[in-house]
Amino acid sequence: MKRVALINDLSGFGKCSLTAAIPVISVMGMQACPFPTAILTAQTGFDNYYCDDYTSKMQIFTDYWKEMQISFDGIYSGYLAGHRQIEKVLNFLKVFRTEDVFFLADPVLGDQGELFKNFDHQLVEEMKQLTEQADVITPNLTELCLLADMDYFELLKYKDSGDYVEKIYQAGSLLLKKAKRNQTIIVTGILTNKGHKERIGNMVIDSDGYYYRDMHYTGKSFSGTGDLFASVVCAAMLKGMSAAKAVDKAIYFLQEAIDEATRENIPTVHGVYFEKYLHRLWE
C-alpha cells in the first residue's frame, strides 16, 4: 500500500485540511499519515476558534519518523502558518524526499488579489522555495500571480475577453521556468463568464501546453473544497493518472456535493457533505 505524508492543520469543524485529506487519500487506497501543523477547534473562517500551534512539534514528527526508518511514496503540503513552518517542511523534504517520491504543494497564500491576514511578502518568497521543489502545485489565480511575480489585477482585466484563459496559461508558463524539476501547475477556481453565466474552471499547465476544464458556478465558495480537490489529484497522480484525468476525477467527485450544499444553504464555513460522495472515487 502506498503511503502519503499529509502536512496540514487539523480543524474540528470546517471539513478542510487534514479532515478532508485523510478520508480521500484513504478511500483511494493509500495510507494517510497526518503530520499536523496546528490543531483548531474550527477552521479560521469561523468567528471564534482556538488554535494550538504545532510549529515547535513539527521537528519531532520528522525525527521520530526518521528513527522509525519510514519512507513515503507521496508528500502533500497544504496551509502553512508562517516562515518557521515552511522551514520545517523544507527540512522534512531533505529527510524524506527522493527522486521517486511524489510531492504536491498547495501554496496557500491569498485570494482575490490579496494576501491572507498575517501573511507578508517574505512568506511568499519562502513559499517559492518550497513550490520550486514540487512535482505539482495547486495555486488559485492570486497565488499563481504571487509566485510568478505578476500583477493579479492586470491579468483580471482580460476576464471578459476570449484571451483570458490564454493569458493565465502564459502566467503559468513563466512560473514553470522557475521550477527545479519537470513540474505541473494546476490553477484552481478560475471564474469566467460564458453567455452571461459564471463558470468556474481549473487549468493544468505543463511543458506540453495546457488543459482547461470548467463547470457551472453556484456563486458560493465552501470551506475545504480546495483541500478535497488537491487530495484527489495527489492520490490519482500517485496511482499513475495524468494531471488532466486527475482534475476530471476531482471535479466529478466535488460537483454534486457543491450543488447540494448550495441548494440546502449550508453555511460556507461548514464545507460540503463530501462524505456521501466518496464512493465516486472508487469508480
LUMFI-975579 format. One line per 2 residues: number of its first residue (from 1); their letters; for each residue x, y, z of N, C-alpha, C. Coordinates in Angstrom, 3 decimals. Layout:
<pts>
NUM = a = X/Y/Z/X/Y/Z/X/Y/Z  ...
</pts>
This chain:
<pts>
1 = mk = 0.844/-1.204/0.000/0.000/0.000/0.000/0.878/1.253/0.000  0.562/2.178/-0.885/1.331/3.413/-0.942/1.032/4.276/0.282
3 = rv = 2.017/5.044/0.667/1.949/5.834/1.900/2.169/7.308/1.566  1.288/8.187/2.102/1.365/9.623/1.807/1.450/10.414/3.109
5 = al = 2.458/11.268/3.230/2.567/12.192/4.364/1.731/13.422/4.062  0.807/13.737/4.981/-0.111/14.858/4.787/0.244/15.958/5.781
7 = in = 0.856/17.028/5.305/1.331/18.114/6.162/0.317/19.248/6.116  -0.460/19.365/7.202/-1.538/20.350/7.200/-2.074/20.491/8.618
9 = dl = -3.001/21.426/8.815/-3.604/21.583/10.136/-4.830/20.676/10.263  -5.291/20.510/11.499/-6.459/19.690/11.795/-7.512/20.552/12.469
11 = sg = -8.668/20.696/11.817/-9.746/21.527/12.356/-10.946/20.657/12.709  -11.494/20.870/13.910/-12.640/20.093/14.343/-13.874/20.329/13.489
13 = fg = -14.078/21.574/13.032/-15.195/21.905/12.157/-14.679/22.684/10.946  -15.362/22.479/9.829/-14.981/23.160/8.602/-14.650/22.237/7.463
15 = kc = -14.458/20.955/7.751/-14.199/19.934/6.727/-13.106/20.354/5.755  -11.974/20.733/6.295/-10.865/21.178/5.466/-9.567/20.536/5.935
17 = sl = -8.482/20.840/5.239/-7.135/20.410/5.632/-7.095/18.905/5.874  -6.611/18.454/7.032/-6.466/17.027/7.291/-7.810/16.303/7.342
19 = ta = -8.845/16.988/7.836/-10.157/16.360/7.902/-10.678/16.010/6.511  -10.256/16.761/5.516/-10.628/16.488/4.129/-9.672/15.490/3.490
21 = ai = -8.384/15.659/3.729/-7.377/14.861/3.026/-7.360/13.399/3.465  -7.492/13.153/4.776/-7.363/11.782/5.277/-8.398/10.841/4.657
23 = pv = -9.700/11.161/4.661/-10.654/10.225/4.054/-10.473/10.045/2.554  -10.111/11.107/1.849/-9.926/10.999/0.401/-8.742/10.091/0.076
25 = is = -7.605/10.348/0.700/-6.413/9.520/0.452/-6.697/8.072/0.833  -7.402/7.870/1.943/-7.688/6.518/2.421/-8.618/5.765/1.480
27 = vm = -9.711/6.412/1.050/-10.676/5.724/0.210/-10.094/5.428/-1.172  -9.050/6.162/-1.546/-8.390/5.902/-2.825/-7.281/4.871/-2.692
29 = gm = -7.263/4.189/-1.528/-6.415/3.001/-1.373/-5.007/3.242/-0.913  -4.787/4.337/-0.198/-3.439/4.655/0.272/-3.450/4.950/1.765
31 = qa = -2.294/4.746/2.399/-2.182/5.038/3.823/-1.960/6.534/4.017  -2.863/7.169/4.737/-2.757/8.595/5.035/-2.027/8.778/6.354
33 = cp = -0.908/9.505/6.325/-0.082/9.708/7.516/-0.108/11.194/7.876  -0.967/11.584/8.816/-1.103/13.012/9.145/0.101/13.568/9.887
35 = fp = 0.542/14.736/9.461/1.637/15.492/10.073/1.031/16.850/10.432  0.475/17.001/11.643/-0.265/18.225/11.982/0.635/19.431/12.196
37 = ta = 0.231/20.548/11.614/0.942/21.816/11.809/0.249/22.677/12.864  -1.009/22.365/13.152/-1.796/23.056/14.183/-3.056/22.247/14.412
39 = il = -3.653/22.404/15.590/-4.945/21.793/15.877/-5.898/22.915/16.284  -7.043/22.971/15.587/-8.002/24.051/15.814/-9.365/23.491/16.182
41 = ta = -10.102/24.208/17.011/-11.468/23.813/17.309/-12.344/23.906/16.071  -12.062/24.884/15.217/-12.779/25.082/13.959/-11.874/25.859/13.022
43 = qt = -12.104/25.725/11.733/-11.243/26.430/10.770/-11.384/27.939/10.941  -10.415/28.662/10.437/-10.280/30.087/10.747/-11.359/30.979/10.129
45 = gf = -12.224/30.416/9.300/-13.325/31.194/8.761/-14.442/31.434/9.764  -14.448/30.652/10.843/-15.455/30.848/11.887/-15.120/32.103/12.696
47 = dn = -16.136/32.683/13.292/-15.941/33.913/14.065/-15.083/33.681/15.303  -15.171/32.499/15.883/-14.450/32.221/17.120/-13.850/30.822/17.058
49 = yy = -12.586/30.707/17.357/-11.927/29.398/17.338/-10.674/29.454/18.205  -10.231/28.278/18.618/-8.977/28.159/19.366/-7.978/27.400/18.512
51 = cd = -6.749/27.878/18.487/-5.698/27.250/17.680/-4.508/26.878/18.559  -4.133/25.618/18.512/-2.932/25.143/19.186/-1.851/24.972/18.125
53 = dy = -0.930/25.904/18.061/0.126/25.907/17.046/1.116/24.780/17.307  1.389/23.994/16.267/2.288/22.838/16.411/3.660/23.068/15.787
55 = ts = 3.995/24.310/15.495/5.282/24.582/14.850/6.439/23.971/15.632  6.425/24.130/16.940/7.524/23.622/17.770/7.555/22.101/17.839
57 = km = 6.474/21.453/17.412/6.399/19.992/17.475/6.641/19.324/16.127  6.706/20.128/15.054/6.845/19.545/13.720/8.147/18.769/13.561
59 = qi = 9.230/19.273/14.149/10.505/18.563/14.029/10.464/17.209/14.734  9.638/17.102/15.777/9.503/15.829/16.495/8.977/14.754/15.553
61 = ft = 7.973/15.096/14.742/7.444/14.136/13.773/8.536/13.698/12.801  9.281/14.665/12.275/10.354/14.331/11.339/11.382/13.416/11.993
63 = dy = 11.804/13.744/13.198/12.844/12.968/13.871/12.380/11.554/14.202  11.165/11.437/14.721/10.670/10.111/15.100/10.412/9.243/13.875
65 = wk = 9.855/9.831/12.813/9.621/9.051/11.597/10.942/8.623/10.962  11.946/9.485/11.049/13.268/9.109/10.542/13.835/7.943/11.354
67 = em = 13.688/8.008/12.673/14.167/6.936/13.549/13.446/5.618/13.253  12.184/5.710/12.876/11.397/4.516/12.532/11.767/3.966/11.155
69 = qi = 12.621/4.688/10.431/13.043/4.315/9.075/11.835/4.213/8.122  10.937/5.173/8.305/9.756/5.252/7.459/10.122/5.832/6.097
71 = sf = 9.424/5.392/5.070/9.558/6.011/3.746/8.167/6.319/3.216  8.102/7.253/2.288/6.824/7.686/1.725/6.854/7.597/0.206
73 = dg = 5.688/7.336/-0.364/5.532/7.383/-1.819/5.120/8.774/-2.275  4.445/9.499/-1.368/3.994/10.838/-1.697/4.015/11.749/-0.491
75 = iy = 4.136/13.035/-0.758/4.082/14.071/0.274/3.154/15.162/-0.241  2.256/15.597/0.637/1.300/16.649/0.260/1.313/17.703/1.361
77 = sg = 1.710/18.927/1.011/1.709/20.022/1.976/0.606/21.010/1.630  -0.090/21.483/2.677/-1.163/22.449/2.481/-0.877/23.744/3.200
79 = yl = -1.859/24.234/3.940/-1.738/25.516/4.630/-0.572/25.504/5.624  0.302/26.507/5.504/1.432/26.663/6.425/1.359/28.062/7.015
81 = ag = 1.403/28.122/8.350/1.036/29.359/9.045/2.133/30.417/9.101  3.345/30.095/8.690/4.384/31.109/8.771/5.736/30.606/8.314
83 = hr = 6.746/31.484/8.470/8.090/31.188/7.974/8.672/29.918/8.593  8.513/29.767/9.897/9.110/28.621/10.580/8.494/27.305/10.116
85 = qi = 7.210/27.326/9.803/6.589/26.098/9.326/7.114/25.710/7.940  7.333/26.684/7.088/7.917/26.376/5.778/9.320/25.802/5.957
87 = ek = 10.096/26.357/6.868/11.431/25.819/7.159/11.349/24.363/7.598  10.356/24.045/8.438/10.192/22.678/8.926/9.845/21.728/7.778
89 = vl = 9.016/22.182/6.847/8.645/21.342/5.713/9.841/21.149/4.785  10.608/22.203/4.559/11.811/22.066/3.728/12.774/21.060/4.342
91 = nf = 12.881/21.067/5.649/13.732/20.091/6.324/13.154/18.680/6.189  11.835/18.557/6.296/11.186/17.260/6.107/11.497/16.703/4.724
93 = lk = 11.466/17.572/3.716/11.777/17.137/2.346/13.213/16.649/2.224  14.143/17.312/2.912/15.542/16.873/2.873/15.700/15.464/3.425
95 = vf = 14.891/15.132/4.418/14.988/13.819/5.056/14.270/12.741/4.247  13.067/13.043/3.735/12.208/12.002/3.166/12.012/12.059/1.659
97 = rt = 12.411/13.144/1.031/12.177/13.287/-0.408/13.321/12.670/-1.187  12.995/11.757/-2.075/13.950/11.226/-3.036/13.369/11.456/-4.426
99 = ed = 14.114/11.103/-5.444/13.668/11.369/-6.809/12.343/10.696/-7.138  12.074/9.557/-6.514/10.858/8.828/-6.857/9.699/9.093/-5.882
101 = vf = 9.844/10.087/-4.998/8.771/10.462/-4.080/8.013/11.648/-4.668  6.729/11.450/-4.896/5.872/12.482/-5.482/5.558/13.550/-4.433
103 = fl = 5.669/14.814/-4.822/5.400/15.913/-3.890/4.429/16.897/-4.511  3.270/17.068/-3.848/2.287/18.075/-4.253/2.243/19.158/-3.186
105 = ad = 2.404/20.406/-3.605/2.349/21.551/-2.690/1.181/22.445/-3.066  0.314/22.678/-2.091/-0.771/23.637/-2.268/-0.327/24.943/-1.606
107 = pv = 0.076/25.936/-2.389/0.683/27.153/-1.836/-0.355/28.152/-1.328  -0.913/27.888/-0.176/-1.975/28.735/0.374/-1.388/30.084/0.794
109 = lg = -1.744/31.144/0.064/-1.192/32.482/0.313/-2.245/33.577/0.350  -3.259/33.477/-0.493/-4.236/34.556/-0.558/-5.338/34.263/-1.544
111 = dq = -6.181/35.248/-1.780/-7.294/35.107/-2.716/-7.764/36.494/-3.135  -8.403/36.563/-4.297/-8.959/37.811/-4.824/-7.926/38.944/-4.848
113 = ge = -6.701/38.586/-5.176/-5.642/39.573/-5.350/-4.956/40.029/-4.083  -5.314/39.456/-2.935/-4.755/39.903/-1.661/-4.162/38.733/-0.875
115 = lf = -3.088/39.033/-0.127/-2.545/38.052/0.798/-3.511/37.837/1.952  -3.523/36.624/2.487/-4.327/36.381/3.675/-3.760/37.160/4.863
117 = kn = -4.633/37.414/5.825/-4.257/38.156/7.028/-3.045/37.505/7.707  -2.122/38.345/8.166/-0.899/37.933/8.874/0.169/37.326/7.961
119 = fd = -0.084/37.298/6.642/0.939/36.858/5.697/1.650/38.091/5.133  2.918/37.919/4.736/3.661/39.022/4.145/4.454/38.508/2.948
121 = hq = 5.157/39.422/2.282/5.849/39.037/1.058/7.110/38.216/1.334  7.620/38.267/2.550/8.718/37.364/2.897/8.228/35.922/2.863
123 = lv = 7.011/35.708/3.343/6.432/34.367/3.303/6.241/33.905/1.861  5.862/34.826/0.982/5.719/34.480/-0.430/7.052/33.998/-0.992
125 = ee = 8.133/34.696/-0.668/9.451/34.302/-1.158/9.845/32.921/-0.643  9.504/32.630/0.600/9.824/31.317/1.157/8.935/30.231/0.552
127 = mk = 7.682/30.589/0.259/6.804/29.625/-0.404/7.319/29.296/-1.797  7.936/30.264/-2.451/8.534/29.998/-3.762/9.610/28.923/-3.652
129 = ql = 10.419/28.977/-2.592/11.451/27.963/-2.385/10.832/26.577/-2.239  9.699/26.528/-1.563/9.034/25.238/-1.368/8.415/24.734/-2.662
131 = te = 7.671/25.592/-3.342/6.947/25.148/-4.537/7.883/24.818/-5.697  9.056/25.416/-5.723/10.027/25.098/-6.782/10.424/23.633/-6.761
133 = qa = 10.268/22.982/-5.610/10.690/21.590/-5.464/9.570/20.595/-5.757  8.349/21.092/-5.960/7.191/20.216/-6.091/7.038/19.655/-7.502
135 = dv = 6.461/18.460/-7.570/6.072/17.888/-8.864/4.808/18.563/-9.368  3.911/18.868/-8.435/2.646/19.516/-8.772/2.370/20.607/-7.751
137 = it = 1.913/21.767/-8.220/1.426/22.804/-7.307/0.003/23.160/-7.717  -0.808/23.563/-6.728/-2.228/23.823/-6.996/-2.628/25.219/-6.515
139 = pn = -2.067/26.265/-7.098/-2.423/27.633/-6.672/-3.754/28.080/-7.244  -4.430/28.989/-6.528/-5.519/29.704/-7.179/-4.891/30.830/-8.003
141 = lt = -5.702/31.651/-8.635/-5.169/32.666/-9.548/-4.325/33.701/-8.799  -4.753/34.106/-7.615/-3.970/35.044/-6.807/-2.607/34.466/-6.470
143 = el = -2.595/33.223/-6.048/-1.337/32.566/-5.659/-0.427/32.346/-6.857  -1.006/32.044/-8.000/-0.208/31.931/-9.222/0.516/33.246/-9.499
145 = cl = -0.213/34.355/-9.405/0.384/35.661/-9.678/1.461/36.006/-8.648  1.224/35.706/-7.393/2.215/35.972/-6.352/3.502/35.186/-6.601
147 = la = 3.357/33.923/-6.957/4.532/33.081/-7.184/5.272/33.451/-8.468  4.515/33.943/-9.453/5.108/34.291/-10.754/5.504/35.761/-10.849
149 = dm = 5.308/36.533/-9.748/5.612/37.969/-9.729/4.857/38.721/-10.816  3.577/38.413/-10.909/2.715/39.075/-11.882/1.633/39.875/-11.156
151 = dy = 1.075/40.856/-11.841/0.021/41.698/-11.290/-1.331/41.021/-11.506  -1.943/40.601/-10.430/-3.232/39.916/-10.487/-4.293/40.779/-11.166
153 = fe = -4.338/42.048/-10.817/-5.388/42.915/-11.329/-5.187/43.246/-12.807  -3.948/43.243/-13.273/-3.710/43.394/-14.708/-4.224/42.172/-15.460
155 = ll = -3.983/40.984/-14.895/-4.464/39.756/-15.518/-5.988/39.716/-15.535  -6.594/40.202/-14.458/-8.047/40.172/-14.328/-8.747/41.045/-15.380
157 = ky = -8.026/42.008/-15.942/-8.616/42.861/-16.971/-9.062/42.065/-18.201  -8.495/40.877/-18.364/-8.820/40.050/-19.530/-9.984/39.100/-19.267
159 = kd = -10.582/39.173/-18.070/-11.584/38.185/-17.667/-12.743/38.052/-18.650  -13.186/39.151/-19.186/-14.341/39.106/-20.082/-13.952/39.009/-21.556
161 = sg = -12.693/38.729/-21.802/-12.230/38.603/-23.186/-11.955/37.134/-23.512  -11.832/36.861/-24.773/-11.523/35.496/-25.203/-10.088/35.104/-24.936
163 = dy = -9.277/36.064/-24.508/-7.857/35.790/-24.273/-7.552/35.398/-22.830  -8.566/35.387/-21.967/-8.322/35.217/-20.527/-7.610/33.901/-20.198
165 = ve = -8.131/32.818/-20.721/-7.529/31.508/-20.435/-6.103/31.448/-20.970  -5.888/31.995/-22.144/-4.547/32.010/-22.731/-3.587/32.839/-21.883
167 = ki = -4.056/33.962/-21.357/-3.218/34.812/-20.502/-2.836/34.078/-19.211  -3.758/33.314/-18.653/-3.446/32.536/-17.454/-2.397/31.474/-17.777
169 = yq = -2.551/30.849/-18.923/-1.555/29.866/-19.358/-0.172/30.512/-19.486  -0.118/31.708/-20.029/1.174/32.400/-20.171/1.795/32.690/-18.806
171 = ag = 0.967/33.076/-17.841/1.471/33.322/-16.486/2.022/32.042/-15.881  1.295/30.949/-16.076/1.766/29.668/-15.568/3.048/29.219/-16.232
173 = sl = 3.184/29.497/-17.519/4.401/29.118/-18.245/5.628/29.833/-17.696  5.445/31.095/-17.292/6.548/31.833/-16.677/6.979/31.175/-15.371
175 = ll = 6.009/30.712/-14.608/6.322/30.071/-13.328/6.992/28.714/-13.538  6.585/27.998/-14.568/7.200/26.694/-14.855/8.703/26.808/-15.052
177 = kk = 9.129/27.901/-15.638/10.555/28.083/-15.928/11.389/28.199/-14.656  10.749/28.539/-13.528/11.471/28.712/-12.271/11.574/27.415/-11.479
179 = ak = 10.809/26.408/-11.886/10.797/25.152/-11.138/12.118/24.406/-11.298  12.462/23.653/-10.264/13.721/22.909/-10.270/13.555/21.487/-10.803
181 = rn = 12.339/21.159/-11.262/12.094/19.847/-11.831/10.974/19.973/-12.861  10.651/18.884/-13.528/9.582/18.889/-14.531/8.252/19.004/-13.802
183 = qt = 7.718/20.192/-13.736/6.592/20.482/-12.854/5.284/20.646/-13.619  4.189/20.344/-12.916/2.849/20.605/-13.422/2.174/21.603/-12.494
185 = ii = 1.546/22.608/-13.076/0.791/23.599/-12.309/-0.689/23.384/-12.592  -1.481/23.301/-11.532/-2.930/23.198/-11.688/-3.548/24.432/-11.037
187 = vt = -4.002/25.366/-11.862/-4.593/26.611/-11.365/-6.066/26.354/-11.072  -6.489/26.647/-9.846/-7.836/26.290/-9.415/-8.749/27.514/-9.298
189 = gi = -10.042/27.264/-9.390/-11.034/28.299/-9.111/-11.028/29.475/-10.065  -10.842/29.232/-11.361/-10.816/30.307/-12.349/-12.253/30.664/-12.744
191 = lt = -12.665/31.882/-12.438/-14.017/32.323/-12.756/-14.054/32.998/-14.130  -14.985/32.552/-14.965/-15.166/33.147/-16.285/-16.657/33.383/-16.532
193 = nk = -16.943/34.167/-17.568/-18.329/34.418/-17.968/-18.576/33.820/-19.343  -19.610/32.981/-19.414/-19.989/32.403/-20.704/-21.494/32.591/-20.878
195 = gh = -21.863/33.409/-21.853/-23.280/33.652/-22.071/-23.969/34.249/-20.872  -23.282/35.181/-20.207/-23.800/35.878/-19.029/-23.969/34.951/-17.819
197 = ke = -23.353/33.769/-17.862/-23.362/32.847/-16.736/-21.929/32.592/-16.284  -21.718/32.719/-14.971/-20.370/32.474/-14.444/-20.097/30.980/-14.394
199 = ri = -18.890/30.636/-14.759/-18.422/29.261/-14.652/-17.105/29.261/-13.888  -16.771/28.122/-13.315/-15.540/28.021/-12.543/-14.715/26.872/-13.111
201 = gn = -13.438/27.147/-13.357/-12.609/26.172/-14.045/-11.276/25.928/-13.379  -10.611/24.901/-13.873/-9.272/24.527/-13.413/-8.403/24.291/-14.636
203 = mv = -7.167/24.726/-14.562/-6.257/24.623/-15.693/-4.998/23.853/-15.328  -4.695/22.842/-16.114/-3.442/22.088/-15.973/-2.430/22.684/-16.938
205 = id = -1.281/23.077/-16.427/-0.227/23.668/-17.253/1.050/22.855/-17.069  1.614/22.401/-18.170/2.899/21.709/-18.107/3.693/22.031/-19.369
207 = sd = 4.783/21.338/-19.561/5.676/21.646/-20.688/5.034/21.348/-22.043  3.944/20.586/-22.046/3.273/20.241/-23.307/2.160/21.212/-23.675
209 = gy = 1.813/22.129/-22.761/0.727/23.058/-23.043/-0.242/23.130/-21.881  -1.528/23.228/-22.179/-2.488/23.297/-21.080/-3.766/22.536/-21.407
211 = yy = -4.465/22.170/-20.322/-5.781/21.538/-20.394/-6.693/22.332/-19.483  -7.864/22.738/-20.003/-8.782/23.559/-19.215/-10.135/22.886/-19.157
213 = rd = -10.674/22.818/-17.948/-11.996/22.204/-17.745/-12.787/23.071/-16.774  -14.014/23.431/-17.150/-14.818/24.241/-16.240/-16.156/23.574/-15.958
215 = mh = -16.899/24.131/-15.013/-18.209/23.645/-14.618/-19.051/24.853/-14.227  -20.355/24.626/-14.047/-21.200/25.751/-13.646/-20.806/26.210/-12.239
217 = yt = -20.992/27.478/-11.974/-20.603/28.081/-10.689/-21.859/28.424/-9.910  -21.943/27.956/-8.670/-23.144/28.182/-7.855/-23.135/29.537/-7.168
219 = gk = -22.004/30.239/-7.215/-21.912/31.540/-6.561/-21.408/31.473/-5.134  -21.107/30.251/-4.664/-20.633/30.098/-3.291/-19.302/29.359/-3.261
221 = sf = -18.456/29.750/-2.281/-17.151/29.110/-2.089/-17.151/28.441/-0.718  -17.128/27.112/-0.699/-17.246/26.357/0.543/-15.884/25.960/1.103
223 = sg = -15.788/25.998/2.413/-14.570/25.581/3.107/-14.178/24.166/2.685  -12.891/23.992/2.434/-12.349/22.658/2.231/-12.404/22.105/0.829
225 = tg = -13.130/22.756/-0.088/-13.230/22.181/-1.433/-11.874/22.159/-2.145  -11.058/23.178/-1.879/-9.713/23.184/-2.463/-8.851/22.066/-1.907
227 = dl = -8.992/21.776/-0.607/-8.238/20.684/0.010/-8.693/19.331/-0.524  -9.998/19.174/-0.693/-10.533/17.934/-1.264/-10.040/17.750/-2.698
229 = fa = -10.078/18.834/-3.461/-9.613/18.793/-4.853/-8.146/18.355/-4.925  -7.294/19.013/-4.139/-5.865/18.694/-4.165/-5.598/17.271/-3.691
231 = sv = -6.383/16.791/-2.724/-6.202/15.434/-2.210/-6.516/14.396/-3.285  -7.586/14.614/-4.030/-7.922/13.697/-5.122/-6.827/13.703/-6.174
233 = vc = -6.369/14.887/-6.547/-5.305/15.000/-7.548/-4.047/14.268/-7.081  -3.678/14.464/-5.814/-2.484/13.822/-5.266/-2.581/12.307/-5.371
235 = aa = -3.677/11.739/-4.891/-3.832/10.282/-4.901/-3.945/9.738/-6.323  -4.694/10.430/-7.172/-4.887/9.959/-8.542/-3.574/9.935/-9.315
237 = ml = -2.767/10.986/-9.161/-1.490/11.026/-9.880/-0.501/10.025/-9.300  -0.582/9.769/-7.989/0.260/8.730/-7.399/-0.089/7.351/-7.959
239 = kg = -1.331/7.187/-8.380/-1.766/5.918/-8.965/-1.457/5.847/-10.457  -0.808/6.890/-10.987/-0.387/6.874/-12.380/-1.287/7.611/-13.338
241 = ms = -2.310/8.282/-12.830/-3.229/9.020/-13.686/-2.588/10.327/-14.155  -2.909/10.781/-15.337/-2.400/12.054/-15.823/-3.023/13.187/-15.019
243 = aa = -2.402/14.364/-15.067/-2.937/15.508/-14.341/-4.326/15.875/-14.844  -4.542/15.823/-16.155/-5.853/16.162/-16.721/-6.922/15.193/-16.236
245 = ka = -6.624/13.899/-16.242/-7.583/12.896/-15.776/-7.834/13.044/-14.279  -6.787/13.406/-13.530/-6.932/13.608/-12.086/-7.859/14.789/-11.792
247 = vd = -7.731/15.856/-12.575/-8.612/17.013/-12.422/-10.053/16.622/-12.740  -10.255/15.865/-13.808/-11.603/15.409/-14.162/-12.216/14.594/-13.022
249 = ka = -11.411/13.738/-12.405/-11.891/12.903/-11.303/-12.283/13.762/-10.100  -11.462/14.771/-9.804/-11.753/15.659/-8.683/-13.042/16.440/-8.922
251 = iy = -13.262/16.901/-10.137/-14.481/17.638/-10.460/-15.697/16.721/-10.346  -15.578/15.508/-10.855/-16.675/14.543/-10.763/-17.041/14.274/-9.306
253 = fl = -16.047/14.187/-8.445/-16.259/13.947/-7.018/-16.947/15.130/-6.336  -16.544/16.352/-6.681/-16.972/17.533/-5.934/-18.231/18.218/-6.461
255 = qe = -18.505/18.094/-7.751/-19.551/18.926/-8.351/-20.916/18.737/-7.679  -21.360/17.492/-7.496/-22.664/17.254/-6.906/-22.707/17.681/-5.443
257 = ai = -21.584/17.498/-4.718/-21.524/17.908/-3.313/-21.672/19.421/-3.182  -21.042/20.162/-4.072/-21.149/21.627/-4.055/-22.565/22.059/-4.416
259 = de = -23.140/21.416/-5.422/-24.512/21.746/-5.816/-25.482/21.503/-4.658  -25.317/20.372/-3.968/-26.197/20.049/-2.850/-26.053/21.065/-1.720
261 = at = -24.806/21.405/-1.380/-24.569/22.364/-0.298/-25.179/23.719/-0.623  -25.145/24.091/-1.894/-25.745/25.357/-2.315/-27.263/25.307/-2.205
263 = re = -27.854/24.204/-2.686/-29.313/24.067/-2.618/-29.823/24.105/-1.185  -29.079/23.487/-0.281/-29.516/23.370/1.114/-29.062/24.540/1.977
265 = ni = -28.433/25.527/1.347/-27.983/26.730/2.063/-27.110/26.395/3.274  -26.221/25.439/3.098/-25.264/25.109/4.150/-24.309/26.292/4.304
267 = pt = -24.070/26.764/5.512/-23.105/27.860/5.694/-21.750/27.472/5.087  -21.193/28.368/4.323/-19.969/28.030/3.587/-18.809/27.631/4.503
269 = vh = -18.786/28.160/5.733/-17.687/27.825/6.652/-17.726/26.368/7.087  -18.875/25.716/6.949/-19.012/24.320/7.363/-18.584/23.333/6.281
271 = gv = -18.389/23.794/5.061/-17.967/22.894/3.999/-19.125/22.099/3.414  -18.790/21.147/2.545/-19.795/20.351/1.838/-19.884/18.952/2.438
273 = yf = -21.012/18.273/2.163/-21.211/16.894/2.636/-20.490/15.932/1.684  -19.174/16.023/1.660/-18.413/15.216/0.700/-18.444/13.733/1.040
275 = ek = -18.680/13.413/2.318/-18.590/12.022/2.762/-19.510/11.094/1.957  -20.708/11.576/1.637/-21.676/10.739/0.927/-21.317/10.537/-0.540
277 = yl = -20.288/11.267/-1.014/-19.850/11.133/-2.403/-18.487/10.453/-2.544  -17.948/9.971/-1.437/-16.639/9.304/-1.502/-16.659/8.092/-2.423
279 = hr = -17.826/7.469/-2.569/-17.935/6.292/-3.442/-17.572/6.631/-4.886  -17.704/7.909/-5.252/-17.362/8.309/-6.618/-15.866/8.137/-6.897
281 = lw = -15.070/8.114/-5.848/-13.624/7.958/-6.030/-13.243/6.501/-6.292  -14.178/5.575/-6.094/-13.902/4.175/-6.413/-14.169/3.889/-7.877
283 = e = -14.951/4.751/-8.526/-15.402/4.476/-9.903/-14.309/4.759/-10.916
</pts>
